[in-house]
Amino acid sequence: MKSKTTIVKPPIHMRLYSVWYRHMRVYTKNLVANGLPPFLEPLIFLVAIGLGLGRYITEMKGMPYLPFLATGILVTTAMFTASFECTYGTFIRLEFDKAYDGMISAPITVKDLFVGEILWAGTKGLFFSLSVLSIVSAFGILSIKTCAVAPAVGFLTGAMFSAVSLLITSFVRDINQFNFYFTGFLSPMFFFSGVVFSLDTLPKPMQWVAEVFPLTHSVRVVRAVCFREFSRIHLYDLSYIVLVTLLCAFFAIRRLRGRLVA
C-alpha cells in the first residue's frame, strides 16, 4: 500500500517573510537606481515649492509653511513608491516575468503572495518616509524627535496604496492603462488632499470630495503626529486607512487569484 505524502506548510509569518525577503533582495540589487529617484523627487518638490511659495506664505493653519508642506511630503513619498511597486512592478511580475508562477509552486498561497507584497510596499513607504524625514530634519524644517512616529504613518500609507494599486492592477490588461490611474487619480489627489494648502480654503463641495481621497487621511494623521495635535477625527482617519486597506486587499487578491490560476 502506498503511503500519502503530506506537505506541511511553513507558519504564516515565514510564508509572508519569504515573499517580503524575495522582493527586498531583488530591490536592493539595484538600490541606487531604484531608491534614488523616489527619494529625490519629493525633496526637489519641497525645495522648489517650499522655498518659492515660502517667501509669500509664512503660515498655513497656524504653523510655518515649510513644516506644513514637509509633513505632507512624508506620506506622499510613501504613496507614490507603493503605487509604483504594486502597479508596474506587480504587472511586470505577473504578465512578463511570470515570477508569481514560480512563487506559488512553493508552499505558499496566492493570499500569502499578495499580503507579503503589501507588507513589502508598506516597508518601502516606511523607508522613504524615514529618509525624507532625515533630510528635512537635517535642515531644521522638522524635528526627528517629535516626528519619530511619522515613518509608521508612512508604512500605513504605503500598505493602503499598495492595496488600492493591486485592485487597479487586477483590472488592467495593458501596462499603458496605468497612465489613467497616475494622471487621473494620484496626481489630482496630491494637490487636493491638504499637502500643499489647507483644505479649509476649498469650496465645501471640494472639501467633501477631498474626504473621499485616501491621502487626505494620511496627511491629517502625520501632521497630528508631528505637531502633537490630536482629536477624534484622527481616530476616524486611522479607521478609514485600515478599512480601505482591508477592503481593497480582499477584492484585489480575489481577482488576482483568478488571473494566476486561470
C-alpha positions in Angstrom: 0.0 0.0 0.0 1.3 3.4 -1.0 1.6 6.0 1.7 0.3 9.5 1.0 2.9 12.3 1.2 1.7 15.2 3.4 3.1 18.6 2.5 3.4 20.7 5.7 3.2 24.4 5.1 5.6 26.7 7.0 4.0 29.0 9.6 2.2 32.1 8.2 4.8 34.5 9.3 7.5 32.6 7.5 5.5 32.4 4.3 4.9 36.2 4.4 8.5 36.8 5.2 9.7 34.7 2.3 7.7 37.0 -0.1 8.9 40.1 1.6 12.5 38.9 1.6 12.4 37.9 -2.1 11.3 41.5 -3.1 13.8 43.0 -0.8 16.7 41.0 -2.4 15.6 41.9 -5.9 15.1 45.6 -5.0 18.5 46.0 -3.2 20.4 44.6 -6.2 20.0 48.0 -7.9 19.4 50.1 -4.8 20.8 53.4 -6.2 18.8 53.2 -9.4 15.6 52.0 -7.6 15.9 54.2 -4.5 17.3 57.5 -5.6 14.5 58.9 -7.9 11.7 58.3 -5.4 13.9 59.8 -2.7 14.9 62.9 -4.7 11.6 63.8 -6.2 9.8 64.9 -3.0 12.9 66.8 -1.9 13.1 68.7 -5.2 9.4 69.5 -4.8 9.9 70.6 -1.3 12.8 72.9 -2.2 11.0 74.3 -5.3 7.6 74.9 -3.9 8.5 75.4 -0.3 11.2 78.0 -0.8 9.3 79.6 -3.7 5.9 79.9 -2.0 7.5 80.2 1.4 8.5 83.8 0.6 4.8 84.7 0.2 3.1 82.2 2.5 4.6 82.4 6.0 1.9 80.3 7.8 -0.7 77.7 7.0 -3.3 76.7 9.6 -1.3 78.4 12.3 2.0 76.7 11.5 5.1 77.7 9.5 4.5 76.9 5.8 7.7 74.8 5.3 6.9 72.4 8.1 3.3 72.2 6.9 4.5 71.2 3.5 7.2 68.8 4.7 4.8 66.8 6.8 2.6 66.2 3.8 5.6 65.1 1.7 6.4 62.4 4.3 3.3 60.5 3.2 3.2 61.4 -0.5 6.5 59.7 -1.0 5.1 56.6 0.6 2.0 56.8 -1.6 3.9 57.1 -4.9 6.6 54.4 -4.1 3.9 51.9 -3.0 1.7 52.7 -6.0 4.6 52.2 -8.5 5.5 48.9 -6.7 2.0 47.4 -6.9 1.1 48.6 -10.4 4.0 48.5 -12.8 6.0 46.2 -10.5 3.2 43.7 -9.9 2.1 43.8 -13.6 5.6 43.0 -14.8 6.0 40.1 -12.4 2.5 38.9 -13.3 2.5 39.2 -17.1 6.1 39.5 -18.3 8.5 37.8 -15.9 5.9 35.2 -14.7 7.6 35.4 -11.3 4.4 34.5 -9.5 4.1 31.2 -11.3 7.3 30.0 -9.7 6.5 31.6 -6.3 3.1 29.8 -5.9 4.7 26.5 -6.8 6.4 26.8 -3.4 4.3 26.0 -0.3 2.6 29.5 -0.2 -0.9 30.5 -1.2 -1.9 33.4 -3.5 -3.1 35.2 -0.4 0.3 34.8 1.2 1.9 36.1 -2.0 -0.1 39.4 -2.2 -0.3 40.0 1.5 3.5 39.7 1.5 3.6 42.2 -1.4 1.5 44.7 0.6 3.8 44.4 3.6 6.8 44.9 1.3 5.2 48.1 -0.2 4.4 49.3 3.3 8.0 48.8 4.3 9.1 50.9 1.3 6.7 53.5 2.4 8.3 53.5 5.9 11.8 53.6 4.5 11.2 56.6 2.2 9.2 58.5 4.8 12.1 58.0 7.2 14.6 59.0 4.5 12.8 62.3 3.7 12.3 62.9 7.4 16.1 62.6 8.0 16.8 65.1 5.3 14.3 67.7 6.4 15.3 67.4 10.0 18.9 67.9 9.0 17.8 71.3 7.6 15.9 72.1 10.7 12.5 72.0 9.0 11.1 69.2 11.2 12.4 67.6 14.4 13.2 63.9 14.0 12.4 63.5 17.7 8.9 64.9 17.6 8.2 63.2 14.2 9.7 59.8 15.2 6.3 58.0 14.7 5.8 59.6 11.3 7.5 56.7 9.4 4.9 54.4 10.9 2.2 56.5 9.2 4.3 56.1 6.0 4.0 52.3 6.5 0.3 52.5 6.8 0.1 54.8 3.8 2.2 52.5 1.7 0.1 49.5 2.7 -3.1 51.3 1.9 -2.0 52.5 -1.5 -0.4 49.1 -2.3 -3.8 47.5 -1.7 -5.6 50.2 -3.8 -3.0 49.7 -6.6 -3.3 45.9 -6.5 -7.0 46.3 -7.0 -6.4 48.6 -10.0 -3.8 46.1 -11.4 -6.4 43.3 -11.2 -8.4 45.2 -13.9 -5.5 46.3 -16.1 -4.7 44.2 -19.2 -2.3 46.7 -20.9 0.5 48.3 -19.0 -0.2 51.7 -20.6 -3.5 51.8 -18.8 -1.8 52.7 -15.6 -1.4 56.2 -17.0 -5.1 56.8 -16.2 -4.5 55.8 -12.6 -1.5 58.0 -12.0 -2.6 61.0 -14.1 -6.3 60.9 -13.3 -6.3 59.8 -9.7 -2.9 60.1 -7.9 -1.8 63.4 -9.3 -5.0 65.3 -8.6 -5.2 63.7 -5.1 -1.7 65.0 -4.4 -2.9 68.6 -4.8 -6.4 68.2 -3.2 -5.6 66.3 0.0 -4.1 69.1 2.1 -0.5 68.6 1.2 0.2 71.9 -0.4 -2.6 74.0 1.1 -5.2 73.7 3.8 -8.5 72.1 2.7 -10.3 74.9 4.5 -9.6 77.1 1.6 -11.5 74.9 -0.8 -15.3 75.3 -1.6 -17.5 73.0 0.5 -18.2 70.5 -2.3 -14.5 70.1 -2.9 -13.9 69.6 0.8 -16.4 66.7 0.7 -14.6 65.2 -2.3 -11.3 65.5 -0.6 -12.6 63.5 2.3 -13.0 60.6 0.0 -9.4 60.7 -1.1 -7.2 58.2 0.9 -4.3 60.6 1.0 -6.3 63.2 3.0 -6.5 60.9 6.0 -2.8 60.0 5.9 -1.8 63.7 5.7 -4.0 64.6 8.7 -2.6 61.7 10.8 1.0 62.5 10.0 0.5 66.2 10.9 -1.2 65.3 14.1 1.8 63.0 14.9 4.4 65.6 14.1 2.7 68.6 15.8 1.2 66.6 18.7 -2.3 67.9 18.0 -4.7 65.0 18.3 -8.5 65.0 18.1 -11.3 62.5 17.5 -11.1 63.0 13.8 -7.7 61.2 13.7 -9.4 58.0 15.0 -11.7 58.3 12.1 -8.7 58.8 9.8 -7.0 55.7 11.1 -10.2 53.7 10.8 -10.5 54.9 7.2 -7.0 53.8 6.4 -7.4 50.4 7.9 -10.8 49.8 6.3 -9.7 50.9 2.8 -6.6 48.7 3.1 -8.5 45.6 4.1 -11.4 46.0 1.6 -9.1 46.7 -1.4 -6.7 43.9 -0.4 -9.6 41.5 -0.1 -11.1 42.2 -3.6 -7.6 42.6 -5.2 -6.4 39.2 -4.0 -9.7 37.6 -5.0 -9.4 39.0 -8.6 -5.7 38.3 -9.0 -6.1 34.8 -7.8 -8.4 34.2 -10.8 -5.7 35.5 -13.2 -2.9 33.4 -11.6 -4.7 30.1 -11.5 -6.6 30.5 -14.8 
